[in-house]
Amino acid sequence: MLSRQVIPLLLAAVLCWLGTSATASAQWEIKQISGRDYVNVDGMKKFYAFDSIKRSGSQIVLENKKVIMKLRLGSQECLMNGVKFVFSYKVEEHGGRGWISRIDLSKLVDPVLRPNYISNAGDFRTVIIDPGHGGKDPGATNALGTEATYNLLVAQGLKKILTERGYKVLMTRETNRYLTLQERVDFANRVKDNAIFVSIHHNSGGSSARGLETFTLSPIGVAHYGRGLNSSDFQMRAGNGHDSANVALATAIHGTVARHLGKNTFDRGIKRARFSVLTGVKHPSILLECGFLSHPYEARLIHGEPFRKAVVTGIAEAIAKYRFAVSRKPPTKP
């Protein structure tokens, strides 16, 4: 379960504080492991202004007054102030020390810890909301309703609150109608304003599967979550132009929604995927899976107004925090 105490720090501290505190003079030690570049974890202490780095068994903890980052040797999971991220590759041990893949450092850790260094995020007042499925495609279903319906309800609630807060809000669909994935991508790419794209979904799996998970586009050379690499994973996609902004946006939304849901969710983590709406959209984009319609208890929560209100409030709050974080200028060099 998620702690209400630690998650607010992720946005207040990680997305705002470390962005101006990292020291650019760190000397990174790089090593090839299994044909891939890895960076020694010790170098993160100075660069990201951690006060300490401690190891206990397989666990490595980097910490200062604002941020606690936990890694585990042999694992792809990383916790930052209690929020779970799923790395593309496992943290390795070599020579008695911990090593993180260079792509995870540059494409995940750095954008989260230094969002104001993301060069192409920019200021924005436009939000594109994509309620998944619709029409002849109901998505996941159960005895209470369809995913398409729940996706639209969340999207409508989000549009209302964002509009009240001064954002320009566009929706790929406003009724129960069918759109192809390409039509959703084309809709988003016709928007010439600086914008972000949020695709709303609800999950399905075995009856024991539950929780919140958020997907961003896999960087070049990283597979879709849960499967191995193939040749197409090395092709540049439109969405890869916003790799750093994607993960910063995912961090804000995932952590804030999880905090608002509290005990009514389980943190399944921020993951990498190659969904069509992530590969093709030319704006910073994420896909949010709010919960599992196949889980008996979670399905009843999803059907209720309090759960939906928590998701909507969390996304809206996160968008404001993300916008603030990426709009701040990096500190000038002395």
Long-range contacts (C-beta under 8 A, 24 or more apart in sequence): 1-263, 1-266, 1-267, 2-82, 2-83, 2-258, 2-259, 2-261, 2-262, 2-263, 2-265, 2-266, 2-267, 3-82, 4-259, 4-262, 6-68, 6-81, 6-82, 7-81, 7-82, 7-83, 7-255, 7-256, 7-258, 7-259, 8-259, 9-66, 9-67, 9-81, 10-80, 10-81, 10-82, 10-83, 10-251, 10-255, 11-251, 11-252, 11-255, 11-256, 11-318, 11-321, 11-325, 12-66, 13-66, 13-67, 13-81, 14-66, 14-67, 14-80, 14-81, 14-112, 14-113, 14-251, 15-112, 15-115, 15-248, 15-251, 15-252, 15-321, 15-322, 15-325, 16-324, 16-325, 16-328, 17-66, 17-67, 18-48, 18-49, 18-66, 18-67, 18-113, 18-114, 19-113, 19-114, 19-115, 19-116, 19-117, 19-325, 19-328, 19-330, 20-116, 20-328, 20-330, 20-331, 21-48, 21-49, 22-47, 22-48, 22-49, 22-113, 22-114, 23-47, 23-48, 23-49, 24-333, 30-102, 31-94, 31-99, 33-92, 33-94, 33-99, 34-92, 36-89, 36-101, 36-102, 36-103, 37-101, 37-102, 37-103, 38-92, 38-94, 38-99, 38-100, 38-101, 38-102, 39-99, 39-100, 39-101, 39-102, 39-105, 40-97, 40-98, 40-99, 41-71, 41-91, 41-97, 41-98, 41-99, 41-100, 42-97, 42-98, 44-100, 44-105, 44-109, 48-113, 48-114, 55-98, 58-93, 60-91, 60-98, 67-113, 71-98, 71-100, 73-98, 77-269, 78-108, 78-109, 80-112, 81-255, 82-267, 83-251, 83-254, 83-255, 83-258, 83-267, 83-270, 84-267, 84-268, 84-269, 84-270, 85-112, 85-251, 85-269, 85-270, 86-225, 86-269, 86-270, 86-271, 86-272, 88-218, 88-219, 88-222, 88-223, 88-272, 103-219, 103-221, 103-222, 107-219, 107-222, 107-243, 107-244, 107-247, 108-247, 110-244, 111-243, 111-244, 111-245, 111-247, 111-248, 112-247, 112-248, 112-251, 114-330, 115-248, 115-322, 115-325, 115-326, 116-325, 116-326, 116-327, 116-328, 116-329, 116-330, 117-330, 118-244, 118-245, 118-248, 118-326, 120-241, 120-242, 120-244, 120-245, 121-242, 121-244, 121-245, 121-248, 121-284, 121-326, 121-327, 122-194, 122-326, 122-327, 123-194, 123-323, 123-327, 124-193, 124-194, 124-195, 124-196, 124-323, 125-166, 125-167, 125-168, 125-193, 125-194, 126-167, 126-168, 126-169, 126-170, 126-191, 126-193, 126-194, 126-195, 126-196, 127-162, 127-167, 127-168, 127-169, 127-170, 127-195, 127-196, 127-198, 127-319, 128-169, 128-170, 128-171, 128-172, 128-187, 128-188, 128-191, 128-195, 128-196, 128-197, 128-198, 128-283, 129-155, 129-158, 129-159, 129-169, 129-170, 129-171, 129-172, 129-198, 129-200, 130-155, 130-171, 130-172, 130-184, 130-188, 130-197, 130-198, 130-199, 130-200, 130-277, 131-155, 131-171, 131-172, 131-173, 131-200, 132-199, 132-200, 132-201, 132-287, 133-201, 134-173, 134-175, 134-176, 134-177, 134-178, 134-179, 135-176, 135-177, 135-178, 135-179, 136-178, 137-178, 139-201, 139-202, 139-204, 140-202, 140-203, 140-204, 140-293, 140-294, 141-293, 142-293, 142-294, 142-299, 144-293, 144-299, 144-300, 144-302, 144-303, 145-293, 145-303, 147-201, 147-202, 147-204, 147-293, 148-176, 149-176, 150-202, 150-290, 150-293, 150-302, 150-303, 150-308, 151-200, 151-201, 151-202, 152-176, 153-308, 154-200, 154-290, 154-308, 154-311, 154-312, 155-200, 157-308, 157-309, 157-312, 158-198, 158-200, 158-312, 158-315, 158-316, 161-312, 161-313, 161-316, 162-316, 162-319, 165-316, 165-320, 167-319, 168-193, 170-195, 181-276, 181-277, 181-280, 182-276, 182-280, 184-276, 184-277, 185-276, 185-277, 185-280, 185-281, 188-277, 188-281, 188-282, 188-283, 188-285, 189-238, 189-280, 189-281, 189-282, 191-283, 194-283, 195-283, 196-249, 196-283, 196-284, 196-285, 196-319, 196-322, 197-277, 197-281, 197-283, 197-284, 197-285, 197-286, 198-253, 198-285, 198-286, 198-288, 198-315, 198-319, 199-275, 199-277, 199-278, 199-285, 199-286, 199-287, 199-288, 200-288, 200-290, 201-287, 201-288, 201-289, 201-290, 202-289, 202-290, 202-291, 202-292, 202-293, 202-302, 203-289, 203-290, 203-291, 203-292, 203-293, 203-294, 204-292, 204-293, 204-294, 205-292, 205-294, 205-295, 206-294, 207-294, 207-295, 207-296, 208-295, 209-292, 209-294, 209-295, 210-265, 210-266, 210-291, 210-292, 210-295, 210-297, 210-298, 211-265, 211-266, 211-267, 211-268, 211-291, 211-292, 211-298, 212-254, 212-257, 212-258, 212-261, 212-265, 212-266, 212-267, 212-268, 212-288, 212-289, 212-290, 212-291, 213-254, 213-268, 213-269, 213-270, 213-271, 213-289, 214-250, 214-253, 214-254, 214-269, 214-270, 214-271, 214-286, 214-287, 214-288, 214-289, 215-250, 215-270, 215-271, 215-272, 215-273, 215-275, 215-278, 215-286, 215-287, 215-288, 215-289, 216-243, 216-246, 216-247, 216-249, 216-250, 216-270, 216-271, 216-272, 216-273, 216-278, 216-285, 216-286, 216-287, 217-242, 217-243, 217-246, 217-272, 217-273, 217-274, 217-275, 217-278, 217-279, 217-285, 218-272, 218-273, 218-274, 219-243, 219-272, 222-272, 223-272, 223-274, 224-272, 224-273, 224-274, 225-271, 225-272, 225-273, 232-274, 233-274, 237-274, 237-279, 237-280, 238-279, 238-280, 238-281, 238-282, 239-278, 239-279, 239-280, 239-281, 239-282, 239-285, 241-282, 242-282, 242-283, 242-284, 242-285, 245-284, 245-326, 246-278, 246-284, 246-285, 246-286, 248-284, 248-322, 248-325, 248-326, 249-284, 249-285, 249-286, 249-322, 250-286, 252-318, 252-319, 252-321, 252-322, 252-325, 253-286, 253-288, 253-314, 253-315, 253-318, 253-319, 253-322, 254-288, 255-318, 256-314, 256-315, 256-317, 256-318, 256-321, 257-288, 257-290, 257-310, 257-311, 257-314, 257-315, 257-318, 258-314, 259-314, 260-310, 260-311, 260-313, 260-314, 260-317, 261-307, 261-310, 261-311, 261-314, 262-310, 264-301, 264-307, 264-310, 265-291, 265-298, 288-315
